[in-house]
Amino acid sequence: MIDKFMIIPQYIFHEMLAHCRAGYPNEACGILAGKCNEVSRIYKMTNTEKSSVNYFMDSKEQFQVMKDIRANNIKMLAIFHSHPSSAAYPSAKDISLAFYEDSVYIIVSLMDKEPVTKAFSIKGGDIKEVEVVVK
Amino acid sequence: MAVKIRIPTPLQRMTQGKEEVEGKAGTVIDLINDLDAKYPGIAERISEGGKVRRFVNIYVNEEDIRFLQAEQTPVKDGDEVSIIPAIAGGSII
């Protein structure tokens, strides 16, 4: 469980931003997996809602990713999605649907020229920011 | 041989940390109710009024039960049932 900071390799961080930009103006989503607090793999997922204000990860893809994560003996460390035109902070909907309390929720805001990425632990409605170290 | 049920991380607190538990053959809804007898409260997290919640996906082996017979999908010994809370959200509301 990550509560203070997580490490994302630079190439994965850039792939995450590229996936979010590619989905614009709709929300994009994905999963970061690894060990302890260090990410080693990115899964770029399909937003079946095809919406600029909602996302719903393709459930079949999610099922396959869960199997891949198990097979590789890693853990789902973070769930990311973009906010195309709002701040990098969990919405009420994000909070109410944050079922995976052991994972960090990363939000990439595309509202400004440069993307803003923030990560949060969301547990029982409590939101705490988690530092993202890109290296 | 029993039915193997894969428990997602958000529900593992209710199964004493177990990632996999065993269930009896029958239907998906029987399996959920049977699970609740062993781990009280778990059924309510998965289903409501005998229906699987909208934000929970259940797979029998490789198939989403929504494309089978939903809650009435039969499960037999040796099958693997995966319970997977959806990942969703949005930027407003």
Boltz contact constraints between the chains, C-beta under 6 A:
constraints:
  - contact:
      token1: [A, 53]
      token2: [B, 90]
      max_distance: 6.0
  - contact:
      token1: [A, 53]
      token2: [B, 91]
      max_distance: 6.0
  - contact:
      token1: [A, 53]
      token2: [B, 92]
      max_distance: 6.0
  - contact:
      token1: [A, 54]
      token2: [B, 90]
      max_distance: 6.0
  - contact:
      token1: [A, 55]
      token2: [B, 89]
      max_distance: 6.0
  - contact:
      token1: [A, 56]
      token2: [B, 88]
      max_distance: 6.0
  - contact:
      token1: [A, 57]
      token2: [B, 87]
      max_distance: 6.0
  - contact:
      token1: [A, 59]
      token2: [B, 57]
      max_distance: 6.0
  - contact:
      token1: [A, 63]
      token2: [B, 59]
      max_distance: 6.0
  - contact:
      token1: [A, 79]
      token2: [B, 87]
      max_distance: 6.0
  - contact:
      token1: [A, 83]
      token2: [B, 91]
      max_distance: 6.0
  - contact:
      token1: [A, 86]
      token2: [B, 91]
      max_distance: 6.0
  - contact:
      token1: [A, 91]
      token2: [B, 90]
      max_distance: 6.0
  - contact:
      token1: [A, 91]
      token2: [B, 91]
      max_distance: 6.0
  - contact:
      token1: [A, 91]
      token2: [B, 92]
      max_distance: 6.0
  - contact:
      token1: [A, 93]
      token2: [B, 89]
      max_distance: 6.0
  - contact:
      token1: [A, 93]
      token2: [B, 90]
      max_distance: 6.0
  - contact:
      token1: [A, 93]
      token2: [B, 93]
      max_distance: 6.0
  - contact:
      token1: [A, 94]
      token2: [B, 89]
      max_distance: 6.0
  - contact:
      token1: [A, 97]
      token2: [B, 88]
      max_distance: 6.0
  - contact:
      token1: [A, 97]
      token2: [B, 89]
      max_distance: 6.0
  - contact:
      token1: [A, 99]
      token2: [B, 10]
      max_distance: 6.0
  - contact:
      token1: [A, 99]
      token2: [B, 85]
      max_distance: 6.0
  - contact:
      token1: [A, 100]
      token2: [B, 10]
      max_distance: 6.0
  - contact:
      token1: [A, 102]
      token2: [B, 9]
      max_distance: 6.0
